[in-house]
Amino acid sequence: LASVEASVPQLQAEQVRERNRIATLLGQRPEQLSVDLSPKQLPAIAKALNIGNPGDLLQRRPDIMSAERKLAAATARIGVAKADFYPRVSLGASFGSQALAGSDLGSWDSRSWSFGPSLYLPIFQGGRLTGTLELREHQQQQAALDYQRVVLAAWHEVDDAMSDYTAEQQHHAALGEAVRQNTVALGTARDRYNQGATDFINVLGVQRALLATQTQLVDSATAAAIDRVRLYRALGGGWPK
C-alpha cells in the first residue's frame, strides 16, 4: 500500500505537465485551463477499427500536402524557365510629363505618352537561361525526393501505429485472462486459509499477484488509448465512423 501511495505524487505531477502542454497548444496560461480533463474511465479497447483506405486518409496529412504543393511549385517553375527561351511580345503604354522648367510641367505641351508593342529576344544571355533551367530541374528533382520521403515516412508511421495498437489489444486480452485466473486463485487461497490448510502468507502472496496483474491491465489500457491517438494522428485525423 505504501509503495502504491508513493507513486501518486509522481502521477499528479505528470498530470500537471500534460495539462500545461494542452494549455500551451491552446495559447493559454496554465491556470486558464479550467476544463476538467480527468476521464471518468479509460476508453474501451475496440476489437477492430474500420480505418478504410489509409492511402486516401494520408492525403489529409499536413506534411504530405505541403510536400505535394512544393513539388507542384517546383514543376511549374520549370515551365517558366523553358518559356524564357522563346521571344515574347508585350503591349505597353506610358504617360508622363517632361519640361525644362518646373512651372511648365502642368502645361499641355509638356505631356508625353507612348503606346505600342515591345519585343523580348532571349539572345546574348551567356548561358544564364540554360543554367536557370538546369537549376529548376534539379530543384524539381529534390522536391520529388522530398515528397517521396515524406510519404514513405507517413506510411511507416501508420504501419507502426497500427502494429502497436494490435499488439496492445492482444496484450490487454492476455492480461485480462491473467486477472481472471488470479482472482480464482485468490478465492481458492482464502478458502484453504479458512479451512486451516494454509497460512495467511500464502493468501497475501496470491493477492499481491492479483494486484500486480490488475495494475498491468490498467497500464495496458492506458497504452492502448495512447496507441489509438497515435494512429488517429498518423492517419491525418482519424477514420470513417
Buried (B, 14 or more C-beta within 10 A) or exposed (E): EEEEEEEEEEEEEEEEEEBBEEBEEEEEEEEEBEEEEEEEEEEEBEEEBEBEEBEEBBEEBEBBBEBBEBBEEBBEBBEEBBEBEEEEEEEEEEEEBEBEEEEEEEEEEBEEEEEEEEEEEEEEEEEEBEEBBEEBBEBBEEBBEBBEEBBEEBBEBBEBBBEBBBEBBEBBEBBBEBBEEBBEBBEEBBEBBEEEEBEEEBBEEBBEBBBEBBBBBEEBBEBBBEBBEBBBBBBBEBBEE
